[in-house]
Amino acid sequence: MLRKWMLTAGLLWGAVASAAIEGPGRNQFLHAARAQGPVTVDGRLDEDTWARAPVFDGFVQRFPEAGQAPSERTELRVLYDDRNLYIAVTSHDSEPALINRNLGRRDSDLYSDRVKVLLDPTHDHRTAYVFTVNAGGVQSDGLYYDDRQYSTDWDGVWDAAAGPREGGWVAEFAIPLSLLRFPEAPVQTWGFSVRRDIARRNEELETVLNPRTSNAVVSRLGHLTGMEELKPQRAVELVPYLAARTVARPQFSDAAKPWPRLMDPSADLGLDFKLALTSNLALTGTFNPDFGQVEADQLILNLSTFESFFPEKRPFFTQGMELFNPVGGQGGPQTLFYSRRIGLETPILGAAKLTGTVVPGVEVGLLDAVVTGPWRRDVDEERPDRTVGLHLTRPLHVGPNNALPTDPAVPMNYLAAVVRGQVGTSSRVGGMVTMATPLTGGCSHESAALDEDLQPVQCLARGGNAAAVDFDLKTENGEYGLMGQVDASQVVGGVPERTLRDGTVLRRGDTGFGGYVRAGKFGGEGFRWDLGDDFSSPRLNLNASGFQRTQNEHAPRLSLRYQRPDGMGPLKAYSANFNVGTKWTTDGRAVNRGSWFNFNTGAQLPSFDYVGVEVGADVGGWDVRELNSTGVPLENRNSAFLALIVETNENRMASMGGFVAASRRFQSGPVAPAWEGQVNLYGTVRPHPALETRLEVFLDRTSFAPRFIEDLGDHRFLLSPLLTDSMSLTLRQQWVVTPRLTLQAYAQLFTAYGAYGPYYEGVSDAARTRIHFASLVPVERENTDDFHDVALNLNVVLRWEYRLGSTLYVVYTHGQQRFPVADGARPPHTLMPSGLLAGAANDALLVKWSWFWGA
């Protein structure tokens, strides 16, 4: 019934949308000409066929003066043959010496003169490939999905070149038709536009008027037509790889024994493949993938009761995954598929995904991944087993047995299936199912009662099923919209029961439900607004294969915004936003979990520098997650903050930005008020187009309300306020020899300490009576809870694309942590990296070779 209601609502919305004003790009038709002879992609346009191609020069400004004539002339030509689409853009410039030709690694977001091509070959007005080349010849690509969401994760193998010419520069593209999905037709008509950035003027031009004020991109594109007798190509791509790695690591797992060290060599063989099953359906897969070239996650200090969300960086899980993203984009409140659940603890044996269009207007996606691997729980570290082993659970990996993980590798199968159906020209409805299935037997109550380090592997599994219906309904111009999701979950496998942070008991087979909705005016000049509501039952658990920050919560919110993205008076852009919300539990107690508001405003100055300010507060409520998974509500501490944000124009040789924030934690019973703050500053220097240095510093001081220390029994809890300081220094260095040969270095030094005390006792009862700060009673206790952490991560990557799509990586990584503080000694209250050089270190050198073959 729910799905039927959703489809009916979508059809009604589509009828309303079809009556809306037609987007300005819909009436533009540009024609491509068939190439007469071969085309060499070199940025020179010296073939005769380019001289005969139709020329379009009717570009308009997209920013900063939307709809106005551009400051420089731009010429567009489009050719095609049976294998490629060729695009040439001649960018005239009255001051060619000022053209920004900054260099960077492929897919880097360079602030430079550049040209972007947007292609919607299925003509569904929702999805568009983006191909970019800058004046230095650096390529990047990405994908628009859901009409307005953009992802840089999509990658394809295509060619481009940039070349100088008198009074400007030329961008030349060759995009293989095998890379694109398009239907069979006598004459192809695709969504299409081309954008040009003139960096020194912060000017953006486009072939169609597609202003920043709209809440749509793909549905506002113009059209490319005239391509006759093109046949969709069932391409096959194979990318085998060979990786050799050696790791130097401490022999003992005890951090107090950093020496001696062992050298563990290993080798991996793997394969990535892509196969076009039909003109609109592609199968992509990987066997024994290796992601050694991927940068490590940023080190952070998370002392909250909530899991941190980290972005996906692994190529297989970033490419072509836009269909699996939740409504509203990544990081939504209830995400059914979070790919980082796969393969971070247990190696991936193999994975495959099927994506494409089954009938016009209906997209499908199917992903399946199997994780498994060898491990040893009982290891003799005094006499390590140096025998080289080959294991059936990881047959394409060879390495010494002493390097096997000691934590159990839980075999799991992950499945995600999604379908999206287009409604009208700008809306869609869909649904998703995910399954995280343990490939183990059941866990008995007796096994679950053992200590975790003794439990059999089947008790360590965290499986679950989830399903959702979602919708994204918009007027045709994208200004008004209604989007959201309704979802449900079921617990599978693992221990018979476990307790969540808020005291909810989750048993095998338990189900939960939830959802979220947003409705309002999301586009247009001037005032915008939206209403939102998030709901999750106590037993909604999407985290087996998705990401859900919390459950047992009902959280309505309101946003009021004033947006002038095309400028206001002397300002190049201006925005003001007010947001307010509250939340309470859904377990029948309706415990207020707190209310909040914030107001922020920012402006882009005539110099294209940005300044902004934000104020806000968290008021009232109770924390039901803090006290040892009992669900006893502990009073929240009220706070207010002020932040200042500055970002300078990136077009300068040296640029900087960041924010400074100060907040006030108010009186919390016996705990006095306190000031805290954050400083995040970065600076980037480009002394040469091929060199870039970026330094970032982050300082944080947080004064926590009384935190849980120990459960004393009889509903009594030991609590203590906590003061933490942390610092992160990050250095990034880049040297670009050529756009296809780059050297990058990344280093992060992270330090933090925490100081507890004094100590208090809070008392509740069997009815889980709330604990007020004013009721806390001081107690005497020796402080053994302070901590001091220091860590260093270093990553150096040499990347050489020695032929189109084929790469050679040489990667060096270093990870080190401080030597442990001696028993009985109080950790230092300092951000200095004391003890780091004496601590345990891991060094790894990886050489990875891959070869691209396509037909």
C-alpha positions in Angstrom: 0.0 0.0 0.0 2.8 2.4 0.8 4.5 1.9 -2.5 1.2 2.3 -4.3 0.6 5.6 -2.4 4.2 6.7 -3.3 3.7 6.0 -7.0 0.3 7.8 -7.0 1.8 10.8 -5.3 4.7 10.8 -7.8 2.3 10.8 -10.8 0.3 13.7 -9.3 3.5 15.6 -8.7 4.7 14.9 -12.3 1.4 16.3 -13.6 2.0 19.5 -11.6 5.7 19.6 -12.7 4.8 19.3 -16.4 2.7 22.5 -16.1 5.7 24.5 -14.7 7.7 26.9 -16.8 10.0 25.1 -19.2 13.7 25.3 -18.3 15.7 27.7 -20.5 18.0 25.0 -21.9 15.3 22.8 -23.3 14.9 24.7 -26.6 18.6 24.8 -27.5 19.7 22.2 -30.1 23.4 22.0 -31.2 24.4 19.7 -34.0 27.4 17.4 -34.3 29.0 16.6 -37.6 30.5 13.2 -38.6 34.3 13.3 -38.7 35.8 13.1 -42.1 39.0 11.2 -41.4 41.0 10.4 -38.2 41.2 12.9 -35.3 44.4 13.1 -33.2 43.8 14.5 -29.7 46.7 16.9 -29.3 45.0 20.3 -28.6 46.0 21.7 -32.0 42.8 21.2 -34.2 44.9 21.0 -37.4 42.8 18.3 -39.0 40.7 19.5 -42.0 37.6 18.0 -40.4 37.6 20.5 -37.6 37.6 23.4 -40.1 34.4 22.0 -41.6 32.6 21.4 -38.2 29.8 23.8 -37.2 30.9 26.5 -34.8 28.8 27.6 -31.8 29.9 30.8 -29.9 26.7 31.8 -28.1 28.1 31.3 -24.6 26.5 33.2 -21.7 27.7 34.0 -18.2 26.7 31.6 -15.4 28.6 33.6 -12.8 29.1 36.3 -11.6 26.6 38.0 -13.9 24.1 35.3 -14.9 22.8 35.7 -18.4 25.2 38.5 -19.4 27.6 38.5 -22.3 31.0 36.8 -21.5 34.2 38.8 -21.3 35.9 36.5 -23.8 34.8 34.7 -26.9 34.5 30.9 -26.8 34.0 28.6 -29.8 32.6 25.1 -29.6 32.8 22.3 -32.3 31.5 18.8 -32.0 32.4 15.8 -34.2 31.7 12.1 -33.9 32.5 8.8 -35.6 31.6 5.2 -34.9 33.9 5.0 -31.8 34.2 8.5 -30.2 32.6 11.8 -29.6 35.1 14.6 -30.2 34.7 18.0 -28.7 36.9 21.1 -29.3 36.6 24.3 -27.4 38.7 27.3 -28.5 39.0 29.7 -25.6 40.0 33.1 -26.8 41.7 35.4 -24.3 42.7 39.0 -24.6 45.5 38.5 -22.0 46.9 35.0 -22.8 49.8 35.5 -20.4 47.3 35.5 -17.5 45.8 32.1 -18.3 46.0 29.9 -15.2 47.6 26.6 -16.2 48.0 25.0 -12.8 49.0 21.4 -12.8 47.8 18.6 -10.5 47.1 14.9 -10.3 44.3 13.5 -12.3 40.9 14.2 -10.8 42.2 17.0 -8.6 39.9 20.0 -8.3 42.2 22.6 -9.6 41.3 26.3 -9.5 42.4 27.2 -13.0 41.2 28.0 -16.5 39.3 24.9 -17.6 36.5 23.5 -19.8 33.8 21.1 -18.7 31.6 19.0 -20.9 28.2 17.8 -19.5 26.6 14.8 -21.3 23.2 13.2 -20.6 23.3 10.4 -23.3 20.3 8.6 -21.9 18.4 11.9 -22.0 16.7 11.1 -18.7 17.2 14.7 -17.5 18.6 13.3 -14.2 22.1 11.9 -14.9 25.0 13.5 -16.7 28.7 12.6 -17.1 31.1 15.5 -16.6 34.5 15.6 -18.4 37.0 18.3 -17.6 40.4 19.4 -18.8 42.2 22.5 -17.7 44.6 24.7 -19.6 47.5 22.7 -18.2 46.1 19.4 -19.6 44.9 17.9 -16.3 41.9 15.7 -16.7 39.1 15.1 -14.2 35.6 13.6 -14.4 32.5 13.2 -12.3 28.8 12.6 -12.5 25.6 14.6 -11.8 22.8 12.4 -10.4 19.3 13.1 -9.1 19.5 16.1 -11.4 21.5 18.3 -9.0 23.8 16.1 -6.8 27.4 15.9 -7.9 30.0 13.3 -7.3 33.6 13.2 -8.3 33.8 9.5 -7.7 32.9 8.4 -11.2 35.9 7.6 -13.4 36.3 6.7 -17.0 39.1 6.0 -19.5 39.0 8.9 -22.1 41.4 11.2 -23.7 41.9 15.0 -23.7 44.6 17.5 -24.4 45.1 21.2 -23.9 47.2 23.3 -26.3 48.2 26.9 -26.7 47.1 29.1 -29.6 47.6 32.7 -30.5 45.3 34.7 -28.2 44.1 31.8 -26.1 44.1 28.0 -25.7 42.3 24.9 -27.0 40.7 22.0 -25.1 40.2 18.9 -27.2 38.3 15.8 -26.0 37.9 12.2 -27.3 35.1 10.4 -25.3 34.7 6.8 -26.3 31.1 5.8 -27.0 31.7 2.6 -25.2 32.0 4.7 -22.0 28.4 6.1 -22.4 25.0 4.5 -22.1 22.6 5.5 -24.8 19.6 3.9 -26.5 19.4 2.6 -30.1 17.9 5.3 -32.4 18.4 6.5 -36.0 19.4 9.9 -34.7 20.8 10.4 -31.2 19.7 13.4 -29.1 21.5 13.9 -25.8 21.4 16.4 -23.0 24.5 18.6 -23.4 26.3 21.7 -22.4 29.8 23.1 -22.1 31.2 25.3 -19.4 34.3 27.4 -19.4 36.0 28.9 -16.4 38.2 32.0 -16.6 40.1 31.8 -13.3 41.5 35.3 -12.9 38.0 36.8 -13.4 36.2 34.1 -11.4 34.0 33.9 -14.5 32.0 30.9 -15.5 30.4 30.6 -19.0 28.1 28.0 -20.4 26.4 27.2 -23.7 23.0 27.4 -22.0 21.6 29.7 -19.2 21.8 27.4 -16.2 22.1 29.8 -13.3 23.2 28.9 -9.7 19.8 30.0 -8.4 18.1 26.9 -9.8 17.8 23.7 -7.9 18.5 21.7 -11.0 21.4 21.0 -13.4 20.8 18.1 -15.7 17.2 18.9 -16.5 18.2 22.4 -17.7 20.8 21.2 -20.2 20.5 22.0 -23.9 20.6 19.3 -26.5 23.2 17.7 -28.8 21.7 16.0 -31.9 22.6 15.0 -35.4 24.5 11.9 -34.5 23.3 9.3 -37.0 23.6 5.5 -37.1 25.4 5.2 -33.8 25.3 1.8 -32.3 25.6 1.2 -28.6 28.8 -0.7 -28.0 29.1 -3.7 -25.7 32.5 -2.8 -24.4 34.8 -5.1 -22.4 37.4 -3.6 -20.1 40.0 -5.7 -18.2 42.4 -4.3 -15.7 44.7 -6.9 -14.1 47.1 -5.8 -11.4 50.1 -7.1 -9.6 51.2 -5.7 -6.3 54.3 -6.4 -4.2 54.5 -5.1 -0.7 56.9 -5.3 2.2 56.0 -4.2 5.7 58.3 -3.5 8.6 56.5 -3.8 11.9 57.1 -4.6 15.6 57.3 -8.3 16.4 55.1 -7.9 19.5 51.6 -6.6 19.7 52.4 -4.9 23.0 52.9 -1.2 22.3 55.5 -1.1 25.0 57.7 -3.4 22.9 58.4 -1.5 19.7 61.5 -3.6 19.0 62.6 -5.9 17.4 60.8 -5.5 14.1 59.9 -8.0 11.4 60.0 -7.7 7.6 56.8 -9.2 6.1 56.9 -9.4 2.3 53.7 -10.2 0.4 52.2 -10.3 -3.1 48.7 -9.9 -4.5 47.2 -10.6 -7.9 43.8 -9.2 -8.8 41.5 -8.2 -11.6 39.0 -5.4 -12.3 36.6 -5.8 -15.2 33.7 -4.1 -16.9 31.3 -5.6 -19.4 28.5 -3.9 -21.2 25.7 -6.5 -21.2 23.3 -4.3 -23.2 23.4 -0.8 -24.5 22.1 0.4 -21.1 23.3 -2.2 -18.7 26.9 -2.7 -17.4 28.5 -5.3 -15.1 31.6 -4.2 -13.1 33.6 -6.5 -10.9 36.7 -7.0 -8.9 38.7 -10.0 -7.6 41.0 -9.5 -4.6 41.1 -5.7 -4.9 44.0 -3.8 -3.5 43.6 -0.2 -2.3 47.2 0.4 -1.1 47.4 3.7 -3.1 44.4 5.2 -1.3 45.1 7.8 1.3 44.6 6.9 5.0 41.7 8.3 6.9 42.3 11.5 8.8 43.1 11.0 12.4 40.5 12.5 14.7 39.5 12.4 18.4 36.0 11.1 18.8 34.8 11.0 22.4 31.1 11.2 21.6 28.7 8.2 21.8 28.2 8.5 18.0 30.1 6.8 15.2 32.2 9.0 12.9 31.3 9.1 9.2 34.2 8.8 6.9 34.1 9.3 3.1 34.7 6.4 0.8 38.0 6.6 -1.1 38.4 3.1 -2.6 37.9 3.1 -6.4 35.5 0.2 -6.8 33.2 1.7 -4.2 33.3 5.2 -5.5 32.8 4.6 -9.2 29.2 4.2 -10.4 27.8 4.2 -6.9 25.6 7.3 -7.3 22.5 5.1 -7.7 23.0 3.7 -4.2 23.2 7.1 -2.5 20.3 8.1 -0.3 17.9 10.9 -1.3 19.5 14.2 -0.5 23.0 12.9 -1.1 25.7 11.2 0.9 25.7 11.5 4.7 21.9 11.5 5.0 20.2 10.8 8.3 19.4 7.2 7.4 21.6 5.6 4.8 20.9 2.0 3.8 24.2 1.4 2.0 27.5 2.6 3.5 30.3 0.9 1.5 32.9 1.4 4.2 31.2 -1.5 6.1 32.7 -3.8 3.4 36.3 -4.9 3.6 37.9 -2.7 6.2 38.3 -5.5 8.8 37.9 -8.6 6.6 39.5 -8.7 3.1 37.3 -8.6 0.0 37.4 -11.8 -1.9 35.3 -10.5 -4.8 32.6 -8.0 -5.6 30.4 -7.1 -8.6 27.8 -4.5 -9.4 25.3 -4.3 -12.2 24.0 -0.8 -13.1 22.0 0.6 -15.9 18.5 1.2 -17.4 16.2 -1.7 -18.0 13.4 0.3 -19.6 13.3 4.0 -20.4 13.0 5.9 -17.2 13.8 3.0 -14.9 17.3 2.6 -13.5 18.5 -0.5 -11.5 21.6 -1.3 -9.5 22.7 -4.5 -7.9 25.9 -4.9 -5.8 27.2 -8.1 -4.1 30.5 -8.4 -2.2 32.0 -11.4 -0.3 34.5 -10.8 2.4 36.6 -13.5 4.0 40.2 -14.2 4.9 42.5 -16.3 7.0 43.3 -15.4 10.6 44.9 -16.8 13.7 43.7 -16.2 17.2 46.5 -18.0 19.0 49.9 -16.7 17.9 53.3 -17.3 19.4 54.9 -13.9 19.1 58.2 -15.2 20.6 58.6 -17.7 17.8 56.7 -16.2 14.8 55.7 -18.5 11.9 57.7 -17.2 8.9 56.3 -19.9 6.6 54.9 -18.4 3.4 51.2 -19.4 3.3 48.6 -19.6 0.6 45.0 -19.9 2.0 41.8 -20.9 0.2 39.9 -18.0 1.8 42.3 -15.6 0.1 43.7 -17.5 -2.8 45.3 -14.6 -4.7 47.4 -13.4 -1.8 50.8 -14.8 -0.7 52.5 -13.8 2.5 54.1 -15.1 5.8 51.7 -16.7 8.3 52.9 -14.5 11.1 51.4 -11.5 9.3 47.9 -13.0 9.5 45.5 -10.9 11.6 44.8 -12.1 15.1 41.3 -10.5 15.2 38.8 -12.9 13.7 38.0 -12.3 10.0 34.2 -12.7 9.9 33.0 -14.0 6.5 30.1 -11.9 5.3 28.1 -11.4 2.1 26.8 -7.9 1.4 24.0 -7.3 -1.1 22.4 -4.0 -2.2 19.7 -3.7 -4.8 18.0 -0.5 -5.9 15.5 0.7 -8.5 14.7 4.3 -9.4 11.7 5.3 -11.6 11.4 8.6 -13.4 8.2 10.6 -12.9 7.7 13.5 -15.3 10.9 15.2 -16.3 12.3 16.2 -12.9 11.1 13.7 -10.3 11.6 10.1 -9.4 10.5 7.4 -6.9 12.5 4.3 -6.0 13.3 1.6 -3.5 16.3 -0.2 -2.0 17.0 -3.5 -0.3 20.3 -4.3 1.5 21.4 -7.5 3.2 24.5 -8.1 5.4 24.5 -11.9 5.8 27.0 -13.7 8.0 28.5 -16.8 6.3 28.8 -18.6 9.6 26.6 -20.7 11.9 24.5 -19.4 14.7 25.7 -18.1 18.1 24.4 -19.8 21.2 23.6 -18.1 24.5 26.5 -20.0 26.0 29.0 -18.8 23.4 27.7 -15.2 23.7 28.3 -15.3 27.4 32.1 -15.8 26.9 34.5 -12.9 26.9 34.6 -11.2 23.5 38.2 -12.4 22.9 37.0 -16.0 23.4 33.8 -15.9 21.5 33.6 -17.9 18.3 33.5 -16.0 15.0 29.7 -16.5 14.5 29.1 -14.4 17.7 31.1 -11.5 16.3 29.0 -11.1 13.1 26.7 -8.1 12.8 24.2 -9.0 10.1 21.0 -7.3 9.1 18.4 -6.7 6.4 17.0 -3.3 5.4 14.5 -2.0 2.9 13.4 1.5 1.9 11.0 3.4 -0.4 12.2 6.9 -1.3 11.0 9.8 -3.4 12.4 13.0 -4.9 9.6 15.1 -6.3 10.2 18.5 -7.8 8.6 21.1 -10.0 10.3 21.2 -13.4 12.3 24.3 -12.6 13.5 22.7 -9.4 12.5 25.4 -7.1 9.9 23.5 -5.0 10.4 19.9 -3.9 9.4 17.1 -1.6 11.9 14.3 -0.9 12.3 11.6 1.7 12.5 8.0 2.6 10.6 5.4 4.6 12.7 2.4 5.8 12.7 -0.7 8.0 15.4 -3.1 9.3 15.7 -6.6 10.7 18.6 -8.0 12.8 20.3 -11.1 11.4 23.0 -13.3 13.0 25.4 -12.5 15.8 24.7 -12.8 19.5 21.1 -13.6 20.6 20.8 -10.2 22.0 22.8 -7.0 22.6 22.2 -3.7 24.2 22.5 -0.4 22.3 23.9 2.8 23.8 20.5 4.1 24.8 19.5 0.9 26.7 17.5 -0.7 23.9 17.8 -4.4 23.8 18.3 -5.7 20.2 17.6 -9.3 19.6 18.0 -11.5 16.5 15.0 -11.1 14.3 14.0 -7.7 15.8 12.6 -5.2 13.4 12.5 -1.4 13.4 11.3 1.4 11.2 12.0 5.0 10.4 12.3 7.6 7.7 12.8 11.3 6.9 11.2 13.9 4.8 12.1 17.4 3.5 9.6 19.7 1.8 10.0 23.3 0.7 11.4 25.8 -1.7 15.0 24.7 -2.5 15.8 27.0 -5.5 15.3 30.4 -6.9 16.5 33.9 -6.0 15.7 35.3 -2.6 13.8 33.5 0.1 13.9 29.7 0.4 12.5 27.5 3.1 12.0 23.9 4.0 10.5 21.7 6.7 12.0 18.5 7.8 11.3 15.5 10.1 13.5 12.5 11.0 12.0 9.5 12.8 13.6 6.3 14.0 12.1 3.7 16.2 14.2 2.3 19.1 15.1 -0.9 17.2 15.8 0.6 13.8 19.3 -0.6 13.0 20.7 0.2 9.5 24.3 -0.1 10.5 24.9 -3.7 9.4 25.3 -2.4 5.8 24.4 1.3 6.1 25.0 4.3 8.3 22.7 5.5 11.0 24.1 8.0 13.5 21.4 7.3 16.1 18.0 5.7 16.7 15.2 6.1 19.1 14.7 9.7 18.0 12.1 12.0 16.5 13.6 15.2 15.2 11.5 17.9 13.4 13.3 21.0 12.0 12.8 24.2 10.1 15.1 26.1 7.8 14.7 29.6 6.5 17.2 30.9 4.0 17.8 34.0 1.9 20.0 33.2 -1.1 21.6 35.5 -3.7 24.1 33.2 -5.5 24.3 35.7 -8.4 25.2 38.6 -6.1 23.6 41.5 -4.3 24.8 45.0 -4.8 28.6 45.0 -4.7 28.7 41.5 -3.3 29.3 38.6 -5.8 27.1 36.3 -3.7 25.3 36.4 -0.4 23.4 34.0 1.8 21.7 34.0 5.2 20.3 30.8 6.9 18.4 30.2 10.1 17.8 26.6 11.3 16.0 25.4 14.4 15.1 21.9 15.6 14.3 19.7 18.5 14.3 16.0 19.2 12.9 13.4 21.7 12.9 9.7 22.1 10.4 7.3 20.5 10.5 4.6 23.1 7.3 5.7 24.8 9.1 7.9 27.3 9.3 10.9 25.0 12.5 12.0 26.7 13.6 15.4 25.3 17.0 14.9 23.7 17.6 18.6 23.3 16.8 21.6 21.1 19.1 23.7 18.9 19.3 26.6 16.6 21.9 28.3 14.4 22.1 31.4 12.2 24.8 31.9 9.6 25.4 34.5 7.0 28.2 34.9 4.4 29.2 37.0 1.5 31.6 36.8 -1.4 33.2 40.2 -1.7 34.0 42.1 -4.9 37.6 40.7 -4.5 36.0 37.2 -4.5 37.2 36.6 -1.0 34.6 35.1 1.3 33.7 36.1 4.9 31.0 34.6 7.1 29.7 34.4 10.7 27.7 31.8 12.5 26.0 31.7 15.9 24.0 29.0 17.6 23.1 27.2 20.7 22.2 23.8 22.2 19.5 24.1 24.8 18.0 21.6 27.4 17.3 18.0 27.0 18.7 14.7 28.3 21.4 12.3 27.0 20.0 8.8 26.9 23.2 7.3 25.4 25.9 8.3 28.0 25.3 6.0 31.0 26.6 2.5 30.2 23.8 1.5 27.9 21.2 1.8 30.6 19.1 4.4 29.0 19.1 6.5 32.2 18.7 10.1 31.0 21.6 12.4 32.0 21.1 16.1 31.9 22.6 17.9 28.8 24.9 20.9 29.3 23.6 24.1 27.6 26.0 25.8 25.3 26.3 28.7 22.8 28.9 29.4 20.1 30.1 32.0 17.7 32.3 31.3 14.6 34.0 33.5 12.0 34.9 32.1 8.6 37.3 33.5 6.0 38.4 32.2 2.6 40.6 34.1 0.3 40.4 34.0 -3.5 42.0 30.8 -4.7 43.2 32.5 -7.9 46.2 34.0 -6.0 49.6 32.4 -5.8 49.1 32.1 -2.0 45.6 31.6 -0.5 44.3 30.8 2.9 41.1 30.2 4.8 39.5 28.6 7.8 37.4 29.4 10.8 37.8 30.5 14.5 35.0 29.4 16.9 34.4 30.1 20.5 31.7 28.5 22.6 30.5 28.8 26.2 29.4 25.8 28.3 27.1 27.0 31.0 26.9 26.0 34.6 26.2 22.2 35.1 25.3 21.7 38.7 28.6 21.5 40.5 30.6 22.0 37.3 31.5 25.6 36.6 30.9 27.3 33.3 33.8 27.1 30.8 35.0 28.5 27.5 36.1 26.3 24.7 36.9 26.8 21.1 38.2 25.6 17.8 40.7 27.0 15.3 41.0 25.5 11.8 43.4 27.4 9.4 44.9 26.4 6.1 47.3 28.0 3.6 48.1 27.0 0.1 51.2 28.2 -1.9 51.7 27.6 -5.6 55.2 29.0 -6.5 55.0 27.2 -9.8 52.1 25.7 -11.8 53.6 22.2 -11.1 54.2 22.7 -7.4 51.7 23.0 -4.5 52.2 23.1 -0.8 49.3 23.1 1.6 49.5 23.3 5.4 46.5 22.9 7.7 46.3 23.2 11.5 43.3 22.3 13.6 43.2 23.1 17.4 40.3 22.0 19.6 39.5 22.6 23.2 36.3 20.9 24.5 34.9 21.0 28.0 32.6 18.1 28.4 29.8 17.9 30.9 30.2 15.1 33.5 30.9 11.9 31.5 30.4 8.3 32.5 33.3 6.6 34.2 32.0 3.5 35.9 28.8 1.7 36.7 28.8 1.3 40.5 25.8 -1.0 40.7 22.4 -0.3 42.3 21.7 2.3 39.6 24.7 4.4 40.8 27.1 5.9 38.3 30.6 7.5 38.7 30.9 10.6 36.6 33.5 13.3 35.9 33.8 16.3 33.7 36.4 16.1 31.0 38.7 18.7 29.4 40.3 17.8 26.2 42.8 19.5 23.9 43.7 18.2 20.5 45.9 19.3 17.6 46.2 18.2 14.0 49.0 19.4 11.7 48.6 18.3 8.1 51.0 18.9 5.3 50.3 18.1 1.7 53.0 18.5 -1.0 52.4 17.9 -4.7 54.8 17.9 -7.6 53.5 17.4 -11.1 56.1 16.3 -13.6 53.4 15.9 -16.3 49.6 15.6 -15.9 50.2 11.8 -16.0 53.3 11.6 -13.7 52.8 13.0 -10.2 54.4 12.8 -6.8 52.3 13.5 -3.7 53.2 13.5 -0.1 50.8 13.6 2.9 51.7 13.9 6.5 49.5 14.3 9.6 50.7 14.7 13.2 47.9 14.3 15.7 48.2 14.9 19.5 45.5 15.0 22.2 45.1 14.7 25.9 42.2 14.5 28.3 42.0 15.6 31.9 39.3 14.2 34.2 38.2 15.3 37.7 36.8 16.0 40.1 34.5 13.0 40.5 30.8 12.8 41.3 28.2 10.2 41.9 24.8 10.2 40.2 21.9 8.1 41.4 18.9 6.8 39.4 16.5 3.8 40.1 14.9 0.8 38.4 12.4 3.2 36.7 15.4 5.0 35.1 14.7 8.3 36.8 16.5 11.2 35.2 19.8 12.4 36.8 20.1 16.2 37.2 23.5 17.8 37.4 22.4 19.6 40.6 21.9 16.1 42.2 25.5 15.0 41.7 27.4 14.3 44.9 31.2 14.7 45.1 33.3 11.6 45.8 37.0 10.8 46.3 38.7 8.7 43.7 42.2 8.3 42.4 42.5 9.7 38.9 43.6 6.9 36.5 41.5 8.0 33.6 43.6 10.8 32.0 45.1 10.1 28.6 47.7 11.4 26.2 47.7 10.3 22.5 50.2 11.0 19.8 50.2 9.6 16.2 51.9 10.3 13.0 50.8 9.2 9.5 52.9 9.7 6.4 52.0 8.7 2.9 54.0 9.3 -0.3 52.5 8.2 -3.7 54.2 8.2 -7.1 51.6 7.8 -9.8 52.5 7.2 -13.5 49.8 6.7 -16.1 52.2 5.2 -18.6 49.4 4.5 -21.1 45.8 5.5 -21.2 44.0 3.7 -18.3 47.2 1.8 -17.2 49.1 2.9 -14.1 52.1 2.3 -12.0 52.1 3.2 -8.3 55.0 3.4 -5.9 53.6 4.0 -2.4 55.4 4.5 0.9 53.5 4.7 4.2 54.6 5.2 7.8 52.4 5.0 10.8 53.6 5.6 14.4 52.1 6.0 17.9 53.6 7.3 21.1 55.3 5.0 23.6 52.7 4.1 26.3 52.7 6.1 29.5 54.2 4.0 32.3 51.8 2.4 34.8 51.1 4.6 37.7 52.4 7.7 35.9 50.0 10.6 35.1 49.8 11.3 31.3 51.2 14.7 30.4 48.7 17.6 29.8 50.4 18.9 26.7 50.0 18.9 23.0 53.7 18.3 22.4 54.4 14.9 20.7 56.2 13.5 23.7 57.0 9.8 23.4 56.4 9.6 19.7 59.9 8.7 18.4 60.1 5.9 20.9 56.8 4.4 20.0 55.9 1.5 17.7 56.1 2.2 14.0 54.9 0.5 10.8 56.5 1.1 7.5 55.3 -0.2 4.2 56.5 0.0 0.6 54.1 -1.0 -2.2 54.7 -1.3 -5.9 51.5 -1.8 -7.9 51.2 -2.3 -11.6 48.0 -2.3 -13.6 47.3 -2.8 -17.3 44.1 -1.5 -19.0 42.8 -3.5 -21.9 39.6 -2.4 -23.7 37.6 -3.6 -26.7 
